[in-house]
Amino acid sequence: MTNDDLPDRLSIDPDSPFYDEAALAAGVGVRFKGEEKTNVEEYCVSEGWVRVQAGKALDRKGKPLTIKLKGPVEVWRKAPEDAASQDAAQE
């Protein structure tokens, strides 16, 4: 798969209309302002922003509060070994 296969906007929230389980399962890397980010909740490449969790605060539905950061966004498919090593690091 190429980067062209990645959606312009993607969210990890299953309730979002921009949620794509197939794209997330394949592994997506996000670089914001030249730095790789692992805490991105949602991104939009064409509009140039990412949403990241704002501390440990939760909204009334129990989901993390997020803030929108604006800047250049790059996304790519992660190699299978990258996705496996990240999963192991999170456990």
Backbone bond lengths (Angstrom), bond angles and torsions (degrees), N, CA, C in turn:
res aa  C-N    CA-C-N  psi(-1)  N-CA   C-N-CA  omega(-1)  CA-C   N-CA-C  phi
1 M - - - 1.450 - - 1.525 110.31 -
2 T 1.296 115.83 147.92 1.454 120.53 178.35 1.524 109.81 -108.22
3 N 1.329 115.51 173.82 1.457 120.13 177.73 1.518 111.33 -64.52
4 D 1.343 117.27 -22.51 1.451 120.45 177.99 1.522 111.50 -65.31
5 D 1.341 117.23 -22.00 1.456 121.59 179.29 1.523 111.92 -76.92
6 L 1.318 117.64 -16.43 1.455 120.82 -178.95 1.526 110.65 -77.78
7 P 1.325 117.06 141.28 1.464 118.88 177.79 1.524 111.53 -69.81
8 D 1.332 116.36 153.71 1.461 121.89 177.73 1.525 110.50 -65.66
9 R 1.329 116.22 -32.94 1.464 121.34 179.65 1.516 107.89 -132.73
10 L 1.329 116.21 133.42 1.456 121.23 -176.45 1.513 109.69 -144.52
11 S 1.338 116.47 140.28 1.452 122.67 179.94 1.522 109.41 -128.40
12 I 1.340 116.64 149.44 1.469 120.18 176.07 1.521 111.51 -92.28
13 D 1.332 118.19 -2.40 1.467 123.41 179.68 1.532 109.69 -84.02
14 P 1.346 117.68 117.01 1.473 120.13 -178.54 1.535 113.64 -60.41
15 D 1.325 118.67 -22.17 1.463 121.58 179.62 1.527 112.82 -81.83
16 S 1.317 117.50 -10.80 1.459 122.08 -177.80 1.530 111.11 -78.70
17 P 1.339 117.44 144.06 1.472 118.64 174.95 1.529 112.27 -69.28
18 F 1.328 117.77 -11.54 1.467 121.77 -179.60 1.526 112.50 -99.68
19 Y 1.323 117.12 12.02 1.458 122.59 177.50 1.528 109.11 -77.50
20 D 1.340 116.67 132.21 1.467 122.05 178.65 1.525 107.84 -138.08
21 E 1.323 115.62 99.22 1.457 120.69 -175.41 1.529 112.50 -61.27
22 A 1.322 117.32 -37.72 1.464 120.55 -179.33 1.522 111.09 -63.78
23 A 1.331 117.13 -43.11 1.467 120.51 179.94 1.529 110.86 -66.40
24 L 1.327 117.08 -40.15 1.460 120.30 -179.74 1.529 111.71 -68.98
25 A 1.330 116.93 -38.04 1.465 120.84 -179.33 1.527 111.00 -64.45
26 A 1.331 116.85 -33.07 1.461 120.78 -179.82 1.529 111.84 -73.74
27 G 1.335 116.95 -18.50 1.461 120.78 179.53 1.516 112.06 94.64
28 V 1.315 116.24 122.60 1.465 122.19 -178.75 1.519 108.31 -127.81
29 G 1.316 116.20 130.19 1.457 121.52 174.32 1.514 109.24 -102.31
30 V 1.342 116.26 142.95 1.468 120.93 -179.41 1.518 109.05 -126.73
31 R 1.325 115.84 129.10 1.466 121.64 174.97 1.524 106.88 -116.92
32 F 1.338 116.10 123.17 1.462 122.19 -179.42 1.517 108.58 -119.57
33 K 1.329 115.47 122.44 1.468 122.51 -177.11 1.530 111.12 53.62
34 G 1.337 116.47 39.08 1.456 121.90 175.63 1.514 115.14 82.28
35 E 1.336 118.71 1.08 1.462 122.13 -178.38 1.528 109.40 -119.22
36 E 1.338 116.85 131.37 1.452 120.39 -179.85 1.522 109.72 -69.62
37 K 1.323 116.05 132.12 1.462 122.33 -179.09 1.517 109.63 -115.35
38 T 1.330 116.03 138.72 1.460 120.80 177.89 1.525 111.82 -113.87
39 N 1.334 117.88 -1.40 1.465 121.15 -176.97 1.530 112.94 -111.41
40 V 1.317 117.82 26.80 1.464 122.04 -177.64 1.526 109.66 -81.00
41 E 1.336 116.45 126.72 1.464 122.65 177.36 1.533 110.75 -87.51
42 E 1.347 116.56 -34.77 1.457 122.14 -178.20 1.525 107.78 -157.49
43 Y 1.334 116.39 150.21 1.462 120.10 176.04 1.515 109.94 -140.92
44 C 1.341 115.33 159.14 1.461 122.58 171.81 1.523 106.85 -141.30
45 V 1.316 116.88 113.42 1.461 121.78 -177.03 1.527 111.09 -70.78
46 S 1.337 117.88 -46.20 1.466 120.61 -175.01 1.526 112.33 -66.32
47 E 1.332 118.32 -33.79 1.458 121.36 179.74 1.529 111.86 -90.31
48 G 1.328 118.19 -13.45 1.456 122.44 175.76 1.515 114.62 71.38
49 W 1.344 116.74 55.99 1.461 119.68 176.48 1.525 111.16 -151.43
50 V 1.331 114.99 159.89 1.464 122.97 172.94 1.524 107.60 -133.27
51 R 1.316 116.78 154.00 1.462 122.46 171.94 1.518 107.38 -111.66
52 V 1.323 115.56 128.50 1.461 121.24 177.77 1.519 108.68 -125.28
53 Q 1.321 115.72 156.25 1.454 121.19 -179.70 1.521 110.29 -66.47
54 A 1.339 116.13 137.36 1.464 122.61 -179.29 1.523 108.87 -99.06
55 G 1.313 116.19 85.17 1.465 120.13 179.49 1.507 111.83 68.13
56 K 1.334 116.10 -146.90 1.465 121.04 -178.18 1.519 112.17 -104.32
57 A 1.329 117.24 8.04 1.462 121.67 -178.42 1.524 110.96 -66.98
58 L 1.337 115.31 143.96 1.456 121.64 179.26 1.529 109.26 -121.83
59 D 1.335 115.81 151.49 1.462 119.03 174.93 1.523 109.05 -84.06
60 R 1.322 117.56 -176.97 1.473 120.74 -175.40 1.521 113.19 -69.03
61 K 1.327 117.58 -13.97 1.466 121.26 177.13 1.522 111.73 -95.68
62 G 1.330 117.00 1.36 1.456 121.02 178.21 1.514 114.78 87.01
63 K 1.326 117.27 9.01 1.464 121.19 178.42 1.523 108.99 -94.61
64 P 1.324 117.93 151.79 1.467 119.76 -179.15 1.526 112.26 -65.86
65 L 1.334 115.34 141.21 1.461 120.09 173.16 1.519 107.66 -72.49
66 T 1.323 116.23 142.60 1.460 120.25 -178.54 1.517 110.28 -125.23
67 I 1.325 115.19 157.94 1.455 121.34 173.19 1.524 108.22 -123.33
68 K 1.318 115.58 148.72 1.461 121.12 -179.82 1.527 108.52 -97.68
69 L 1.327 115.95 125.80 1.458 122.66 176.85 1.515 108.52 -111.44
70 K 1.325 116.91 130.83 1.462 120.69 -178.08 1.519 111.04 -101.86
71 G 1.325 115.62 139.82 1.452 122.44 179.35 1.517 109.64 162.88
72 P 1.333 117.08 -179.53 1.471 120.07 -179.36 1.536 111.71 -68.34
73 V 1.329 115.27 133.77 1.464 122.11 -178.28 1.520 108.78 -121.67
74 E 1.331 116.29 132.02 1.466 122.46 174.03 1.522 107.83 -123.85
75 V 1.317 117.34 139.82 1.462 121.64 177.09 1.519 109.72 -129.23
76 W 1.329 115.77 152.72 1.454 121.09 178.79 1.513 109.55 -154.11
77 R 1.328 114.74 160.46 1.464 121.02 174.27 1.509 107.99 -76.51
78 K 1.325 116.46 132.00 1.462 119.92 176.12 1.526 108.79 -82.22
79 A 1.316 115.01 145.83 1.464 119.89 174.69 1.529 107.72 -68.09
80 P 1.338 118.56 150.27 1.472 120.71 -178.31 1.528 113.38 -54.59
81 E 1.335 118.24 -37.38 1.464 119.37 -179.80 1.533 111.63 -70.29
82 D 1.351 117.70 -30.19 1.461 121.03 176.39 1.519 110.64 -66.36
83 A 1.341 116.91 -43.99 1.458 121.29 -178.83 1.531 109.98 -65.39
84 A 1.327 117.91 -40.82 1.459 120.53 179.88 1.514 111.67 -66.38
85 S 1.331 118.28 -40.18 1.455 120.26 -179.85 1.520 111.06 -69.49
86 Q 1.345 118.79 -33.29 1.453 121.17 177.80 1.533 110.26 -69.60
87 D 1.341 117.50 -40.10 1.449 120.57 177.63 1.517 111.17 -61.08
88 A 1.326 117.04 -40.83 1.460 121.26 179.27 1.524 111.17 -66.37
89 A 1.323 116.92 -35.46 1.473 121.24 -179.45 1.521 111.15 -70.62
90 Q 1.332 118.46 -29.54 1.454 121.66 -178.83 1.530 111.98 -76.70
91 E 1.313 118.32 -23.45 1.473 120.75 -177.58 1.483 113.21 -79.13
